[in-house]
Amino acid sequence: MSVTSGDTRSGRFGTDWAAWQRSWDRQQEWYLPDREERFRVMLDMVEATVGDAPRVLDLACGTGSITDRLLRRFPQARSTGVDLDPALLTIARGSFAQEDRTSFVTADLKDPHWPDHLPYDAYDAVLTATALHWLHSDELAVLYGQLAGLLRAGGVFLNADRMPDPGTPLIDAAESAQRHARMDRAKAEGGALDWREWWDVAAADPVLAEPTAERFRIYGEHADGDTPSAAWHAETLRAAGFREARTVWASPSDAMVLALR
């Protein structure tokens, strides 16, 4: 079924997976207007560290946003997406159904045995964005140790997420106020869907209704994870066995930490 931007609120997506991908991108970009910039820098750093034909683990992959950009930029790349969200994985699997460079795995990153479900024992790169804030710091530290074991020597890990600095509350408050004012303007002018509205559309779709219901049975409205600083991420990654780790990109609200195995 062909879907136009006007169909976004009506729930008439059917199985047009490209339309679902576009709608997810628009919803995410409402919160993160520099989202494409972080993806560009992420892939720049992949190319700089492990080359242009990497085997990639797209961690907490959602609809496959990173995988999509990875394969368009690096035709020889391969990607394994892993997530627990049944609705977003349904979109990912539908979107990449004809793509033999991808595979998708349902797994809970809190399960100590989740790596057992992966098709490969080692990866060149592990990439994730706007996802690991769903985990608490102690869970994230355990995960970082597992990722060190999944990356080959010289492999790279990149995590872009909300990473506030606890030493700058006034700067953070000013940034937050400006960001929310911009979001309010975007909603008033362009009818942007927020998180809750996007999921309401998904719940009304006959293909995604059950996966969406299952998703909320798993997660609830939102997880209550942590948002530690970029410095915490870098220190924890080094303690987990990475040789080097530091921030390689930052916006007023988010940061991206790179770690080399």
C-alpha positions, -999 to 999 in steps of 0.1 A, spaced: 0 0 0 13 34 -9 17 57 21 20 95 21 30 118 49 -6 125 55 -13 89 64 9 92 95 -18 99 119 -44 76 104 -25 44 110 -28 33 73 7 20 68 -2 -16 60 30 -34 52 48 -5 34 80 -10 54 98 20 38 69 42 50 73 28 85 110 35 84 104 71 73 78 76 100 103 63 127 130 85 114 107 116 115 96 108 151 132 103 162 144 135 144 118 155 163 138 147 194 172 146 178 176 171 149 213 162 146 205 125 143 220 122 108 251 140 118 258 115 145 252 86 121 277 102 96 304 106 123 297 71 135 303 56 101 333 79 95 349 64 126 341 29 115 358 35 82 388 51 99 393 22 124 382 -10 107 377 -2 70 348 -1 46 338 -38 46 331 -44 83 311 -71 101 289 -50 123 267 -57 154 238 -32 154 231 -33 191 195 -25 202 189 -20 165 152 -9 166 140 -6 130 175 -9 117 184 27 113 221 22 117 221 -9 94 203 10 67 229 38 66 258 13 70 248 -7 40 241 23 18 275 37 26 295 4 27 281 -21 1 305 -48 14 294 -45 50 274 -71 69 251 -64 98 236 -83 126 208 -64 144 198 -74 179 169 -61 199 141 -73 221 113 -50 209 89 -72 187 73 -42 169 105 -25 159 120 -59 149 90 -66 128 96 -34 109 134 -42 106 128 -77 93 102 -64 68 124 -37 56 154 -59 50 136 -91 39 153 -91 5 187 -82 19 212 -110 23 238 -88 41 216 -86 72 203 -108 99 181 -99 130 182 -116 164 156 -113 192 175 -111 225 174 -94 258 207 -76 266 201 -82 303 203 -119 297 239 -130 303 235 -156 275 223 -132 248 256 -134 227 248 -171 222 221 -161 198 244 -143 174 255 -158 141 291 -148 145 317 -152 173 334 -119 165 327 -85 150 347 -57 136 324 -30 150 295 -27 175 273 3 170 244 17 190 225 50 192 199 63 215 193 29 231 215 20 260 199 46 283 173 19 289 199 0 311 211 9 346 248 16 350 256 -17 366 239 -36 337 257 -14 312 291 -22 328 283 -59 324 273 -54 288 305 -35 281 325 -65 293 305 -88 270 311 -65 240 348 -65 247 346 -103 242 326 -100 210 350 -76 192 381 -87 174 414 -72 184 414 -37 169 376 -36 167 356 -6 175 326 2 197 305 34 193 277 45 215 258 77 208 233 86 235 222 111 262 253 116 283 248 147 305 277 162 325 267 163 362 291 193 367 271 216 344 235 218 356 229 254 345 242 247 310 220 215 308 189 234 320 194 261 294 199 235 267 168 216 278 146 247 277 158 256 242 154 221 229 118 217 242 109 251 228 121 240 194 102 207 197 70 226 206 74 248 175 80 218 153 49 201 166 28 233 161 41 240 126 45 205 112 24 181 132 53 160 143 45 128 161 59 123 195 69 89 210 35 81 224 16 92 193 38 71 171 31 40 192 -6 48 190 -4 47 152 15 14 154 -11 -1 178 -38 7 153 -21 -10 124 -33 -46 117 2 -59 111 19 -42 140 -10 -42 166 0 -75 183 38 -69 183 31 -34 197 10 -49 225 37 -74 233 63 -46 233 44 -27 260 40 -60 280 78 -63 279 88 -27 286 59 -8 299 57 29 289 95 34 292 124 18 310 140 35 340 176 32 330 205 57 337 222 84 317 258 85 330 283 110 316 306 104 287 335 103 311 318 74 330 313 55 297 349 59 287 362 49 321 339 19 323 348 8 288 385 9 296 379 -11 328 360 -37 307 391 -44 286 391 -17 258 425 -2 251 413 34 245 380 52 249 369 88 245 343 111 232 345 116 194 313 137 189 290 158 210 259 180 206 245 203 233 226 173 248 242 141 236 276 126 231 292 96 212 320 76 229 343 54 208 363 25 223 390 5 206 394 -31 216 
